[in-house]
Amino acid sequence: MLICIPGVLSKDEVRHCRKVMDAVSWVDGRVTAGPQSASVKKNTQLPEGSAAARELGEIVLAALARTPLFVSAAVPLRIFPPLFNRYSEGDFFGTHVDGSIRAIPGTATRIRTDLSVTLFLAEPEEYDGGELVVEDKYGSHEVKLPAGDLVLYPSTSLHHVTPITRGARVASFFWLQSMIRGDNERTLLFDLDQTIQDLTMEKGIEDPACVRLTGIYHNLIRLWAEA
Ligand code: NI
């Protein structure tokens, strides 16, 4: 399932992130790419673990935690410290699949990349090109979102970023391990959770059918989750 989530960061937070990013130096984006990805990747990144990346990463993680739609869709177990990239004119990222296992730098923790996230930090009007194109069994999906919005998609998908022909595309990107490994199960839980939210709005939190459905949701989590 590919899902777009609006307004994860406020426009003020986006402005702050951009100010911090403009004041520091960037490195070649191939530092976090495996051999196949590196051969098709041309962009720059904030150095992983730098003070700027850490400060902005904390802002992103706090925003994710207060976004119920993200939590419902991702059911995150471990989130990789957010990274930040910039595609300037002529930059692109050819078709690749994200590496399956990532070590969190400076720790003994590894995460399995179940979901990939791009959080846009530039408005669509600031640049031409730079669409994220994700392929799944239903076809290709082109994604270009307002600053502050994110897209979440299965890390199993082939994807690419089209060449920039004007301006610059700035974003945060990262991976996460979900408590629910399979995309099918995770999608069912998301649909069930959203349906329960709708029914609860309509019928009230104490409605017996809503209570039973909430029980089913939690029992499915118990059945499928790695926690
Ligand atoms: Ni990728």
Residues whose N, C-alpha, C, O or C-beta is under 5 A from the ligand:
A	BS01	NI	D98
